[in-house]
């Protein structure tokens, strides 16, 4: 509990950000998280996922054995891009995947 409080304090002080950035996969470093979050919201990803799996749609994340690496996550976002004809650029796909990694997957390598 004490360690968690220290980490939270450092995060709020802005001092832990470089350490947290080192824990994310290299392919997501430098990704535009703000743009990724906006694209996820703007393309109504949650609504589509709710239709597929019900509930709030979050059950679609981390299906057993399916998304097991950062590259597989980027590939899945790209598959949605192609299936739904979203016309996203590769850096936008990576930004969306980086947001999903931070929210749900927590890959570090």
Secondary structure, DSSP 8 states (H G I E B T S, - for coil): -HHHHHHHHHHHHT-SHHHHHHTS-GGGTT--HHHHHHHHHHTTHHHHHHHHH-TTSGGGTT-TTTS-SHHHHHHHHHHHHHHTT----HHHHHHHHHHHIIIII----
